[in-house]
Amino acid sequence: MSSRRDFMGMALGGFAALGGIAALYAAKRTWDPLPSVSAAGFTTIDLSAAKENELAVEKWRGKPIFILKKSSSMPKSDRDIEVGGNRYLVAIGLCTHLGCVPAYLPSDYMFKCACHGGEFDAAGINTFGPPPSPLVIPPFKINGNSIVLGEEGPEYKKMKDAGLTA
C-alpha cells in the first residue's frame, strides 16, 4: 500500500513541478518587452548597399524612414548627411501636412504626396502645396558606413542647433 501512496505523491509532485515551470515561463514572457517596444530603441542601418537616386525605406518606431543616396547631379543641401564620402537624405517618410507617405519620383528628384499634392525636393524641403515644413530628420549618429537611428550624434546636434531637423 505504501508503494501506491509513494507513486501518487511522486506523480502529484511531478505535476506540481511542471505547473510551476509553466507559471515561471509565462511570468518571464510578461516581463519581456514587446517587439514594438524593442523597435523603439536604436536601429542601425548599413548604407554601403545604397544605390544612387534609389529610395530605400526602413522602419523605425513604427514610422517609415526614407534613405536616399544622392547623386553628384543633385543639388547640395545643408540637410544632407555625409557618410563615407557620399551624401544622403535620411528623413521620416511622412508628409508634414497630414501624415501621408509621399512617393519618390526619381526622374524629377522629388517626393510627391498623393493626398493633397504636396511636394518635397531631394533634400526633403517642402517646395509646393500644403505641407507646412520639411520632412523631419530623425535623431541619428554616424557609425562608420552605418547610421544609428534614435541616438543623437554630433552631426544631428549640429543640424538641430541650425534648425534643419524639422
Sine and cosine of phi, psi and omega as CSV:
sin_phi,cos_phi,sin_psi,cos_psi,sin_omega,cos_omega
0.00,0.00,-0.58,0.82,-0.02,-1.00
-0.93,0.36,-0.49,0.87,0.03,-1.00
-0.92,0.38,-0.57,0.82,0.06,-1.00
-0.93,0.37,-0.66,0.75,0.01,-1.00
-0.91,0.41,-0.65,0.76,0.05,-1.00
-0.89,0.46,-0.66,0.75,0.02,-1.00
-0.89,0.45,-0.71,0.71,-0.01,-1.00
-0.89,0.45,-0.63,0.78,0.02,-1.00
-0.91,0.41,-0.67,0.74,0.01,-1.00
-0.93,0.37,-0.64,0.77,0.02,-1.00
-0.90,0.44,-0.71,0.71,0.03,-1.00
-0.89,0.45,-0.67,0.74,0.04,-1.00
-0.88,0.47,-0.65,0.76,0.02,-1.00
-0.90,0.45,-0.71,0.71,0.03,-1.00
-0.90,0.43,-0.61,0.79,0.03,-1.00
-0.91,0.42,-0.65,0.76,0.03,-1.00
-0.90,0.43,-0.69,0.72,0.03,-1.00
-0.89,0.46,-0.66,0.75,0.05,-1.00
-0.89,0.45,-0.64,0.77,0.04,-1.00
-0.90,0.44,-0.66,0.75,0.03,-1.00
-0.90,0.43,-0.69,0.73,0.02,-1.00
-0.89,0.46,-0.64,0.77,0.01,-1.00
-0.92,0.40,-0.65,0.76,0.03,-1.00
-0.91,0.42,-0.64,0.77,0.03,-1.00
-0.89,0.45,-0.71,0.70,0.01,-1.00
-0.89,0.45,-0.64,0.77,0.01,-1.00
-0.91,0.41,-0.66,0.75,0.02,-1.00
-0.88,0.47,-0.65,0.76,0.01,-1.00
-0.90,0.43,-0.52,0.85,0.03,-1.00
-0.96,0.26,-0.39,0.92,0.03,-1.00
-0.99,0.13,-0.40,0.91,0.01,-1.00
-0.93,0.38,0.63,-0.78,0.04,-1.00
-0.93,0.37,0.53,-0.85,0.05,-1.00
-0.92,0.40,0.42,-0.91,0.04,-1.00
-0.83,0.55,-0.58,0.82,0.00,-1.00
-0.92,0.39,-0.53,0.85,0.03,-1.00
-0.96,0.27,-0.64,0.76,0.04,-1.00
-0.88,0.47,-0.60,0.80,0.00,-1.00
-0.94,0.33,-0.25,0.97,-0.01,-1.00
-0.98,0.20,-0.10,0.99,0.00,-1.00
-0.99,0.13,-0.73,-0.69,-0.04,-1.00
-1.00,-0.09,0.61,-0.79,0.07,-1.00
-0.81,-0.59,0.81,-0.58,0.01,-1.00
-0.98,-0.18,0.77,-0.64,-0.02,-1.00
-0.86,-0.52,0.84,-0.54,0.04,-1.00
-0.99,0.16,0.85,-0.53,-0.06,-1.00
-1.00,-0.08,-0.04,1.00,-0.08,-1.00
-0.92,0.38,-0.40,0.92,-0.02,-1.00
-1.00,-0.02,-0.05,1.00,-0.04,-1.00
-0.92,0.40,0.61,-0.80,0.02,-1.00
-0.94,-0.34,0.55,-0.83,-0.03,-1.00
-0.87,0.49,0.69,-0.73,0.07,-1.00
0.85,0.52,0.43,0.90,0.05,-1.00
-0.84,-0.54,0.87,-0.50,-0.07,-1.00
-0.97,0.23,0.78,-0.63,0.14,-0.99
-0.94,-0.35,0.64,-0.77,-0.01,-1.00
-0.86,-0.50,0.84,-0.54,0.07,-1.00
-0.93,-0.37,0.09,-1.00,0.02,-1.00
-0.83,-0.55,0.71,-0.70,0.03,-1.00
-0.55,-0.83,0.82,-0.57,-0.02,-1.00
0.79,0.61,0.60,0.80,0.05,-1.00
0.98,0.20,0.11,0.99,-0.02,-1.00
-0.90,-0.43,0.52,-0.85,0.09,-1.00
-0.97,0.26,0.66,-0.75,0.05,-1.00
-0.91,-0.42,0.85,-0.52,0.04,-1.00
-1.00,0.07,0.76,-0.65,0.10,-1.00
-0.80,-0.59,0.89,-0.46,-0.04,-1.00
-0.80,-0.60,0.90,-0.44,0.09,-1.00
-0.99,0.16,0.85,-0.53,-0.10,-0.99
-1.00,0.06,0.61,-0.79,0.07,-1.00
-1.00,0.06,0.21,-0.98,-0.01,-1.00
-0.92,0.39,-0.36,0.93,0.00,-1.00
-0.98,0.17,-0.22,0.97,0.03,-1.00
-0.99,0.17,0.64,-0.77,-0.01,-1.00
-0.90,0.43,0.56,-0.83,0.04,-1.00
-0.97,0.26,0.48,-0.88,0.00,-1.00
-0.62,-0.79,0.44,-0.90,0.09,-1.00
-0.92,0.39,-0.30,0.95,0.01,-1.00
-1.00,0.06,-0.05,1.00,0.03,-1.00
-0.93,0.37,0.61,-0.79,0.07,-1.00
-0.95,-0.32,0.85,-0.52,-0.04,-1.00
-0.99,-0.12,0.84,-0.55,0.02,-1.00
-0.70,-0.72,0.86,-0.51,0.05,-1.00
0.86,0.51,0.57,0.82,0.01,-1.00
0.99,0.16,0.03,1.00,0.03,-1.00
-0.92,-0.38,0.43,-0.90,0.04,-1.00
-0.97,-0.23,0.65,-0.76,-0.02,-1.00
-0.71,-0.70,0.49,-0.87,0.29,-0.96
-0.98,-0.20,0.81,-0.58,0.12,-0.99
-0.81,-0.59,0.91,-0.42,-0.07,-1.00
-0.51,-0.86,0.43,-0.90,0.12,-0.99
-0.94,0.33,0.81,-0.58,-0.13,-0.99
-0.99,0.11,0.78,0.63,0.06,-1.00
-0.80,-0.60,0.77,-0.64,0.03,-1.00
-0.86,0.50,0.67,-0.74,-0.04,-1.00
-0.98,0.18,0.06,1.00,0.06,-1.00
-1.00,0.08,-0.92,0.40,-0.02,-1.00
-0.76,-0.65,0.18,0.98,0.11,-0.99
1.00,0.05,0.25,0.97,0.08,-1.00
-0.96,0.28,0.30,-0.95,0.01,-1.00
-0.99,-0.10,0.92,-0.38,0.00,-1.00
-0.95,0.32,0.45,-0.89,0.05,-1.00
-0.99,-0.12,0.54,-0.84,0.03,-1.00
-1.00,-0.08,0.75,-0.66,0.05,-1.00
-0.95,-0.32,0.99,-0.12,-0.12,-0.99
-0.89,0.45,-0.50,0.87,-0.02,-1.00
-0.94,0.34,-0.45,0.89,-0.02,-1.00
-0.97,-0.25,-0.05,1.00,-0.05,-1.00
0.81,0.58,0.74,0.68,-0.02,-1.00
-0.49,-0.87,0.31,-0.95,0.09,-1.00
-0.96,-0.28,0.66,-0.76,0.01,-1.00
-0.79,-0.61,0.80,-0.60,0.02,-1.00
-1.00,-0.01,0.84,-0.54,-0.05,-1.00
-0.96,0.28,-0.31,0.95,-0.07,-1.00
-0.92,0.40,-0.78,0.63,-0.05,-1.00
-0.69,-0.73,0.27,0.96,0.10,-1.00
0.99,0.15,0.23,0.97,0.03,-1.00
-0.91,0.42,0.56,-0.83,-0.01,-1.00
-0.78,-0.62,0.59,-0.81,0.06,-1.00
-0.75,-0.66,0.60,-0.80,0.05,-1.00
-0.99,0.17,-0.08,-1.00,-0.07,-1.00
-0.93,0.36,-0.17,0.99,0.09,-1.00
-1.00,-0.09,-0.01,1.00,-0.01,-1.00
0.99,0.11,0.20,0.98,-0.02,-1.00
-1.00,0.05,0.73,-0.68,0.00,-1.00
-0.93,0.37,0.79,-0.61,-0.07,-1.00
-0.89,-0.46,-0.31,0.95,-0.04,-1.00
-0.36,-0.93,0.50,-0.86,0.13,-0.99
1.00,-0.01,-0.26,-0.96,-0.14,-0.99
-0.98,0.19,-0.21,0.98,-0.02,-1.00
-0.86,0.51,0.80,-0.60,-0.07,-1.00
-0.99,0.17,-0.26,0.97,-0.06,-1.00
-0.45,-0.89,0.22,-0.97,0.02,-1.00
-0.92,0.40,0.21,-0.98,0.11,-0.99
-0.87,0.49,0.60,-0.80,-0.08,-1.00
-0.99,0.17,0.72,-0.69,0.08,-1.00
-1.00,-0.04,0.85,-0.53,-0.02,-1.00
-0.96,0.27,0.35,-0.94,0.07,-1.00
-0.87,0.50,0.70,-0.71,-0.05,-1.00
-0.55,-0.84,0.31,-0.95,0.11,-0.99
-0.65,-0.76,0.71,-0.70,0.02,-1.00
-1.00,0.08,0.75,-0.66,-0.01,-1.00
-0.72,-0.69,1.00,0.04,-0.05,-1.00
0.94,0.35,-0.85,-0.52,0.06,-1.00
-0.99,-0.13,0.29,0.96,0.00,-1.00
-0.86,-0.51,0.29,-0.96,0.09,-1.00
-0.81,-0.59,0.71,-0.70,-0.01,-1.00
-0.97,-0.26,0.92,-0.40,0.01,-1.00
-1.00,0.09,0.63,-0.77,0.04,-1.00
0.98,-0.19,-0.12,0.99,0.01,-1.00
-0.86,-0.51,0.75,-0.66,-0.03,-1.00
-1.00,0.06,0.98,-0.21,0.07,-1.00
-1.00,0.04,0.06,-1.00,-0.03,-1.00
-0.88,0.47,-0.56,0.83,0.01,-1.00
-0.91,0.40,-0.66,0.75,0.02,-1.00
-0.92,0.40,-0.69,0.72,-0.02,-1.00
-0.87,0.49,-0.61,0.79,0.04,-1.00
-0.90,0.44,-0.69,0.72,0.03,-1.00
-0.91,0.41,-0.63,0.77,-0.01,-1.00
-0.91,0.42,-0.69,0.73,0.02,-1.00
-0.90,0.44,-0.50,0.87,0.02,-1.00
-1.00,0.09,-0.05,1.00,0.02,-1.00
0.97,0.25,0.46,0.89,-0.08,-1.00
-0.99,-0.16,-0.10,0.99,-0.13,-0.99
-1.00,0.08,-0.36,0.93,-0.03,-1.00
-0.83,-0.55,0.00,0.00,0.00,0.00
